[in-house]
Structure formats: C-alpha cells, structure tokens
C-alpha cells in the first residue's frame, strides 16, 4: 500500500495494489465509523477515478466506487461503461451490507471480532477476554462474524474482477 496523501482538510488518499488490501483499509475505516470512502479502480489514474466518485454530500459509513471502463477487443465503449457502472454498484452494495453489520455491533461484539480478526482462534480470544468458548461463539454470532467474512470475500472478489490487472 502506498503512503497516504493529504488532499484537503478532511481528505486523504492512498494507492492500494490489491483487492484484499483495498478491503482491509475500507473495513478499518468503516469500523472506525468516521469516514466516507471512495474506491477507484483504474489502469491509469486511480486517484482521479476515486476522488471523482466521492460526493460532497458523502456521509461517514458510506462507500462509493468508481471504475474506469476498460474497452477490449469485441467490447464496445457503451458495453464497457455499462459494465463499469454495474461493477461499481455491486462494490457499493457489498460494502453497504458490511457497514450495516459493523454498525449493529455491540462493544462486546467489536471486541470479540477484533481479537479473531487479529489472528486468535475462538479459544484464545475467549481466554483473552476471560469468558467461555461458548460465550465467545455467541458473541461472534451476535456480531455477524460469519456475514462479515462472506461480505468481505464478496467485496474482494468484486474489486478483483473489476480490475483484471489486480493480484488478489
């Protein structure tokens, strides 16, 4: 991941090389709850593509996506633009669902998912919190941990598919 560049008083930008890294950054910013996020997928100028997608009316917890249409042999300009628009909408939808899951978490759920996300298994995380494995399992279930994992993988796949040059 590239370094963050300050674009303005409240705006930062970083170039990210992989779909996985894009999702990791977006999830961290969504979990914080204070950021509106714009994802740009472009073979030429991702910064311009991303910043053009962020609206002045953007609200924290919202994700925007802009994809530069890729015209290849056998695909016309209109078809490429339609595909880019559809891919953008799908990425936004995946992150909207993830944002909803993150927004419904209790402090206990955030604590439990944070420990598991950091690499601990459920037993280790339960021990860290001083709770039973069953209580840990219940916290993760209530926090939507399985939905987060599925949504995260969907977002990674959508971003990777939108950028054929990407390494997942």
HELIX and SHEET records of a PDB file:
HELIX    1   1 UNK A   19  UNK A   32  1                                  14    
HELIX    2   2 UNK A   46  UNK A   53  1                                   8    
HELIX    3   3 UNK A   77  UNK A  103  1                                  27    
HELIX    4   4 UNK A  107  UNK A  117  1                                  11    
HELIX    5   5 UNK A  122  UNK A  129  1                                   8    
HELIX    6   6 UNK A  133  UNK A  142  1                                  10    
HELIX    7   7 UNK A  145  UNK A  162  1                                  18    
SHEET    1   A 2 UNK A   5  UNK A   6  0                                        
SHEET    2   A 2 UNK A  12  UNK A  13 -1                                        
SHEET    1   B 2 UNK A  37  UNK A  41  0                                        
SHEET    2   B 2 UNK A  63  UNK A  67  1                                        
END                                                                             
